[in-house]
């Protein structure tokens, strides 16, 4: 069954520019979990605007979308049940797929748009492509797929897609196979610029959606919160100035705003800053080898946040991240504290630590810090915990990819160089476990660790480590590059691993573009080619090694 669905052009704006209905840029790669507290993207050294003197009320909810139907188990799509060809025998560029394999987005060039008598697409270095024009397609079943104007976003659960079709911004429910209009063509912010942000963002549970749309003769941007469970919609005011960015905090309780309130470039108008960069447009973007930033044009932005249920605008300065309806903040003396809406403060880390915050563990109400006043001693602090970990670190890196908030957090002890001999902090037991290598992936209490051997560390070996039992098992030599994870499976540089058992499921000679919860892979046979590979794509089932 062919599904007509719309897809949304993604990045949010120069807010005063009306969006074109024709193809915008390609889907953004998923960002890895952030070791430091989550912050919205912003230009470097952007000053923070002072909060308005009086809070603005949240507008009353109005009926908007039909309530979403509840499913304990979502009906499977044909793409989950079958392993037929995905796409046609033309150049195909994988973009994104659901973790459970229920849908896949890819771009294809099916017409000789440059008139050279052949169908061919070549890669540039900055995510750009040359040759015939690529267009996005949605696949809910094997075959030719459904052509879209653009693909913007998917919610973290994989149920909802935001697409553009016929110039209209649409929300597709892949469980019910229904879609609803989010915004008509003339109200979608321009998202073609490489540095622009998406006009839509989801909460972690997929139940709330923040939408930015344009209205009025001046096409001013306004943010709306949509509850996907009951279909209600309400405005979240951004205060005075020109709205340039808005994103929903993962927990769905706060909105981050980027606004321009002053004509800092003196051109007589408020203009959202535009980055000067060699990065390609998001639309059907290819692999990025490198790109540069060369400053920006426009006015200087300010950054604020506000509770979706109402309350004052809060300047971003000093805010580490929201914690429920409260804010985790760091003061000028290095102290870390939780501030409630009432203004009441609860100190987590004293100023005497002069904390470098490495990770916010919201689920356990604690932060992992390096106390710079004590030689970067690693400590855990919270409302009910103040525990030294007996190790120092000079490295505030990112945690490895993980399907949920990580229990294990990697650090590099101060006595080592780089990532060559990392340890992990178990945030549940508040203990440290040496890994004797680079932590590549964590899931629960299990870790995949890369250890190099040979005179020049040319041999890369992958190990499985269970921090609960102390078990360590060598899985094999790694070749190639790439990583993907879904459910109990993780693909790491040539090896497909079952993280539950710590066993190699299969050696994979080709690179992997994506992996689903069944262990199926979409292989990439042209990973090192300068040309986009020929379709179709195919889900390859996991076959256990003998």
N, C-alpha and C positions, 0 to 999 in steps of 0.2 A: 504494500500500500504506500503510495507516494504521500508524503506529508508536506503540506504547504506551511511554511513557517518563515517568520521574519527574523531578521537578525540585526542586532544593533551595532551601529558604528561606534567604536568605543571610546576614544579618549575625550576627555572633557575639555575642552575649550579655548581659546580666546572667547570669553563669555559673550562678547558682543557680536560675534560672527555667526551668521546662520549656516547650518550644516548643509553640505551638498548631498543630494540623494544618491549620487553615483558612488562607486567603490571607494571606501576609506581603507586604512591600513590593516595589517594582519594581527592575529591574536597575540597578546603579550605572553611571553613565557611565564610559567608559574614561579613566583618568587620563593626562595627557600625560607624556612623559618629563621627568624632574626634573633641573634643572641642578645643583643641589647634591646631595650624596650622598644615596642613598635612606635614609629613616628610616621606621619604622612610625608610623601616626597615633596621636596621644596627646593627652590634655588638656594645656593650657598649664601650664608650670612644674611638671610632675609630678616629684617628687623621685625619685632613683634608689636602689633598694634595694641594700644591700651583698650581695655574692655569698655563698652558703652556704659554710661552712667546708670541707665535703667534697663532691667531685663525686658526682653520682648516676649510676649506670650506665644505659645504654640497654637497654631490655628486649630479649630475643632475638626475632628475627622469627618470626611465625606465618603460616601460609597464610591468605589472606584472599580475594583476587579471582582469577579465572582469568587467566592471563597474556594480555596483549594480543597480537593477531595483528599481524605486521609487514606493511606495504604500502609498496612503493616508489612506487606511484601509487594514491591512494585511489579506489575506485569512485565515479563521479559520482552525485550525487543528481538526482532529477527537477527540483529547483529550479535546479540548475546548467544542465540541458539545455533546459528549457522556460521560456517567458515568460508563462505563464498567470496568472490573477488569484490573489492571495495574500490569503486571508480572504474574508469575506462582505460584503454591502452594509449594514454597520452601522458605528458609530463605531470607528475603529481608531487605536491609538497605537503607533508603531514603538518598539521597545526596543533590539534589537541584531541583528547579522547577522554571519556568518562572512566573513572577507576574501575567500575564494574563492567565496562565494555558496552554499555547500552547505546552509546552514540560516538561518532567520530567526525571531526571536522578536518577537511583537507582542501587545498587549493589545486586546481587543475587548469592547464592551458589546452583547450579543446578546439581552438580556432587559430588559423594562421593570421594573426592580427597585424603582423609587420610585413606581410606580403612577400616573404623571401622564399616561399615555396616549401617550407618545412615547419614542423612543430618542434620548437626547441626553446628551453629556458636555461639561462646560465646564472650562476651565483656571482654576486659582488662580495666585497669584504665587509660591508657595513650592514648586512641584512637586506640589501637591495638585490633585485633580479633584473635580468636583461633578456630580450628576445620577445616571445609572444606573451600576451597578457594573461596572468593568472586570475582566477575567480574562485571564491569559496563555495564549497558544497557541504551539505549536511547529510550524514549517512545514519539512518536508523535501521537499515537492512542492507545486505549486500546488493550491489548493482550500481546504477548510475548516480544515485543520490539526488538531493534537491538543491538546486542552485540558489544562492543567497546573494543579497547585495553586500552583506558584511556580517561578521561574527564579532561580538564584543566580549561577552563574559559568560561564565557558568558559575552557578552557586557551588559552595564547597561540597555539598552532598551529591552533586551531579544530576539533580532532578531538573533544575530550571536552566534554560539557555536564554540569553538576550541576543537578538539578531536584528538585522535590518532586511526587509523585503519590500519592494515597491516604494522604497524611500521611507517607510514607516518603521518606527522602533517597536519591536514586539517581544513579549515574554512567552516562551514556549515551555509548557509543562510536559516533559518526556514521559511522565507516568500516565497522564490522561490523554495525551496526544491532542491537547487543546492549546490555543494561543490567544493572547489578548494584546491590544495595542497599548503600549506605554506612552508613546508620544507620536503625533502626526509629523509628517516630513518637515514642515517649516519650524518646528520647535526643538529639533535635535541639535545640540551644540556641535560645532566643528571639531572633529576628532582626527583629522588627517595629519596634523603635525607630529613629528616623531616624539617630541617631549610632552605632548598633550596627555591628559589623564582621561580615564573612562567616565562617562556621565552616569554610570551605574555601579553600585557596589553592594555586596550581600553581607549579611551577618553570617557567622560561622555555621549556625544551624540551618541556614537557608530559609528562614521564616520571615526575615525582613529585608527589604530592598530600598536603597536610597537612589533616587532618580533626580538628575539635574535637567531641567528643560528651560526653553527660552519663551518669553512672552512679551507682548506689547510691541509697539512700533520700533522701539530701540533694541528689541531682542535681548532683554535683560535675563540673566540666569537666576533661577530659583531652585532650591532643593526641597524635595518631597520625600517623606518616609511612607512606604507602602507595606502594610502588614499582609503577607501573602496567605495567612490562614483565614482572616475574615474579610479580606479585600478592601480594607479601609485605607485612606490616603490623607496625609496631613502635611502642611508646610512646616519646615524647620527653618526659621528666619536666620539669616547670616549677618544681620546688622547692617550698618551703613557701608557704602562702598560697592565696588564691582566684584561679584563673585567669580572667581577663576577656577577654583577647585573645591570639591566636597567629596568626602569619603566616609563610609560608615565604619565605626570601630568593629572589630570582629565579634564582640559580644552583643552588638546591636543596640547599645544604650547611649552612645555618644556619636556626634558627627564632627569630623575635622573640617575646618573651613580655611581656604586660602582666599584672601580678599585684597583688593587694591583700593586704598582710601585717599591717596595723595598722588598728584601729577609730578612724580619725581624726575621724569625726563623732560619736563617743560614743554611738551608739545600741545598743551591745551586740552587734553582729554585723558581719561583713565583707560589704560591699556594693560591687559594681562601680560606679564613677561613671557617672551618667546625665546627659547634656547636656540643658539646658533650651534648646530651640530652636524656631523656627517652621518649620523644614524639614520637608517632608512625609515620610511613610513611604516606604521604598524600593519597596514593592509597587506595580507599575504606575505609577511616578512620571512625572509630566508634565515639561515644560520648566521650569527654575528661573529665575525673573526676579530674585528676591532672597530672602534669609532672614537671620535674626539668631540670635546665641547670647546667652544670658542667664545664664551661669554653669552650675553643675552640682550635682547631689545625689549623696550617697554618699561613700565613702571615697576617699583619695588613692591613685593607682596608682603602681607602680614598674615600670621597664622594663629587661629583661635579654635576653640572647641566648645560644644554646647550639648547638654543632655537632650535626648530626643523628646523627653517628657516635659521639657521646659526648664527655665532658669536662665541665669546670666551667661553671656559669652565670657569665656576664660582665655586669657592669653596663653599661648603655648609655652612661654618661657618657664623653665623649671619643671615642666610636666614630663614625667617619664612615661606613664601610660595610665589609662583608666583601669580601675579595679571595681567592677560593678558600678554603682552610682557614685563612688568616691574616686579620688585621683591620687595616684602615687607620684610624689614630688620629691625634688632634691633642692635643698636650700643652698645659699651662697657659701656657707661654711662646709658643705659636703654632707650635711645630715640628710637622711632619707625618711620621709614620713608619709602617712596616709591622711588626706584631708577630706572630710565629709562635706556634704552640701551645706551644713550648718556652720562650717568653718572650724569645727573641732578637729584637732590634729592628734595622731598617734605616732610617736617616733618608732621607727624600725631600726635605723642605723644611726649611731651617735656621730656628731661632727668630728669627734676625735679620731675616727677611722679615716676620714677624708676619702670616702668610698668612690671607687671606679666601679659602677654597676655593670656587671657582665651579663646577667640574665635575671629576668623577672619571672618567678614561678608562681603565677597567679593562683593556680589550683591548690597549692599548699601554703599560700599566703606567706611567701618568703622571697628574698632576693639573694643572689650569689654575688658577692662583691670582692674586689681586691682592695685591701686597706693600704692606700699609698703611704700613709703615715707610719706604717709598720712593715715596710719593705715588701709591699704587694702581697701581704699574707692573705690567703683565701679564707673567707668566712661566709656563713649563712646567717641571715638576720631576718626577723619578722616580728609580728606582734607577740609571739610566744617562743621564739627561738633566737639565740645569740650564740652561735657555735663556731669556734675556729676549726679549720680542717687540717691543720698541721702541714700545710704546703703553701708555697708562694708561686705566683704566676705573673708573667709579664705579658701574657697574650690574652686579649679580649676578643677572641674569634667568634665565629658563628657556630651554632650546633649543626651537626650533619643533618641531612634530610630525615624527617620522621613523619609518620602519618598522623600523629597527634602531638599534643604538648609533650616534649621529651621527659622521660624520667632520668635518663643518663645525659649529662652535659660534659663535653670534652674540654679539657684545658691542657695547655702546654706548661709544664713546670718551669720555673725560672732558670733551672740549671741546664735546660736542653735548648737546642737550636730549632726554631720553627716548629713543625708538626712531627718531627722524626720520632718522638717518644712521648706520646700523649698519655694522659690519664683521664678517667671519667669520674665525675661527681655523681653519686646516686642521690638524687634530690629527695627520695623517700626515706632512705635509711641514714642520709647525711654522712656518707662514708666516701672514701676515695679509693679507686681501683686503678693501678697501673695497667696500661694497654700494650706497651712495648712496640708501638707503631702509630700510624695515623688512623684515627677513627673515621670510618667512611660512612657508616649508617648505624642508627640505633632504633630498636623497637622493643619497648618494655625494658627488661633487664638483659637483653641480647644486643651484641654489637658485632659489626663487621669491621675488621681492622686490617689495614694494608701494612705489610712489613716487607722491606726491601733487603735483598741479599746481593752478594757479589762485590767485587772491588769498587765498582762505581754505582752500586745500588741499582744495577740494571734489571735484576730479576724481581718482579713484583709478585708477592704471594698474598693471597687473601686468607684470613683466619676468622673463625667464628668463636666468640667469647661469650660465655654465660656468667654474668657477674654474681649470680646467686649461688651457683654450685662451684664456680671456679673452673669449669670445664673450658679448655681451649683446644680447637681442632683446626688443623690446616685444611683448607678447601681446595687449593690448587693455584696454579700460576695464572696471572691476569694478563690479558692481551687486549689491545684496543683501548677504547675509552667509552664513557657513557655510564649513566646510572638511571634506574627507574625502580619504583616500588609501588605495590598495590596489595592490600590484604596481607597474607602471610608470605608473599613472594618479594624478593629483591633481586634485580639484575645489576651486577657490578662488573664492568669491564671484562666481559666474556663468560661470566658464570651466573647461572640462574640458581638462586638459593632459596630454600624453604626456611624461613626464619624461626618457625616453630620447632623444627627438628634439628636445625643447624646442618642440614645436608645439602649437597649440590644436587639439584634436580636435573640440570642439563648444562653441558658446555655449549656456548653459542658462538660460532665462528664469525657471525656478522654483528654489526652494531644494532642496538635496539632503539626504536623510536618511542615506543610506549609499551606498557605492561598492564594487564588487568588482573582482577582478583581471582580469576580462574588459572592464572599463570600463563595465559596466552600473550604472545608478543607480536608486535608489528615490527618486522625486521627492516633494516636500512641497508640495502645492498650497494648503495652508491655514496657511502658516507664520505669518501675522500675524493669524489668526483667534483669537477667544476660545473657540471650540468645537473639540473633537476632530474631525478630518476624517472623512468617510465612506469606508469601504472599498469595494472591496478595494485593496490595494497592488499594485504591478506593477514587475518589473525592466524598466527601459527601456534597450535596447541603445545603445552608443555609435555614433553615426553621424558619420563624418568630414565636416567642412565642405568645401564645394567651393572 
